[in-house]
Structure formats: C-alpha cells, structure tokens
Amino acid sequence: MNKFPKFLALILLVSRIYIIYKLITLLYWTQQNPIEYPMDKLTWWSCLLIFDIWLQNVLPSMDSED
C-alpha cells in the first residue's frame, strides 16, 4: 500500500483550509481597514483558491487503484 497519495491528499486539504481561512480573515480586515488591507491581497488569495479547485478537477483522483 502506497502512503504517498494519502499524505499528498492531507497536504492539499490543509492548504485548502489555510487558504479559506486567509480569505475569510482578509474579507473582514478589508472591510474594517481598507487602507492597510487592500483588495489586491484578497484577489490574490481568491485566485489561488480558484487555481486549487481547477487543479483538483484536472488531476486524476488519488482514490483510484490504477
């Protein structure tokens, strides 16, 4: 049994949780203080999350036994 795909899936899950956390906090801080936290930081993290979703759809599933 190969443990590497499960480890990679865990890393991807943790990175998605971190990106979503950053987006939520930046949404809050952009509303509270738009001068110190401009929208370009929020846009960058949003694009990273969209890239992650696209990558998940393009890569083959790690659950398959092939």
C-alpha positions in Angstrom: 0.0 0.0 0.0 1.4 3.4 -1.0 1.1 6.1 1.7 2.3 8.9 -0.5 -1.1 9.7 -2.2 -2.8 9.9 1.2 0.0 12.2 2.5 -0.4 14.4 -0.6 -4.2 14.5 -0.1 -3.7 15.5 3.5 -1.3 18.3 2.4 -3.8 19.6 -0.1 -6.6 19.5 2.4 -4.5 21.5 4.9 -3.6 24.0 2.2 -7.2 24.5 1.2 -8.2 25.1 4.8 -5.5 27.6 5.2 -6.4 29.5 2.0 -10.1 29.6 3.0 -9.1 30.9 6.5 -6.9 33.6 4.9 -9.8 34.6 2.6 -12.2 35.0 5.5 -9.8 37.0 7.6 -8.9 39.2 4.7 -12.6 39.8 3.9 -13.0 41.0 7.5 -9.9 43.2 7.6 -10.6 44.7 4.2 -14.0 45.8 5.4 -12.6 47.2 8.7 -9.4 48.9 7.4 -9.3 49.1 3.6 -6.1 51.2 3.6 -3.9 48.7 5.3 -5.6 45.7 3.7 -6.3 46.5 0.1 -8.4 44.3 -2.3 -5.3 43.1 -4.2 -4.3 40.8 -1.3 -7.8 39.4 -1.2 -7.8 39.0 -5.0 -4.5 37.1 -4.9 -5.8 34.5 -2.3 -9.0 34.1 -4.3 -7.1 33.4 -7.4 -5.0 30.8 -5.5 -8.2 29.1 -4.3 -9.6 29.0 -7.8 -6.4 27.5 -9.1 -6.5 24.9 -6.4 -10.1 24.0 -7.4 -9.1 23.8 -11.0 -6.1 21.6 -10.2 -8.3 19.3 -8.2 -10.6 18.9 -11.2 -7.7 18.3 -13.7 -5.6 15.9 -11.7 -6.7 12.2 -11.6 -8.4 11.0 -8.4 -6.0 9.7 -5.8 -8.5 7.1 -4.6 -8.2 5.0 -7.8 -6.1 1.9 -7.6 -4.8 2.2 -11.1 
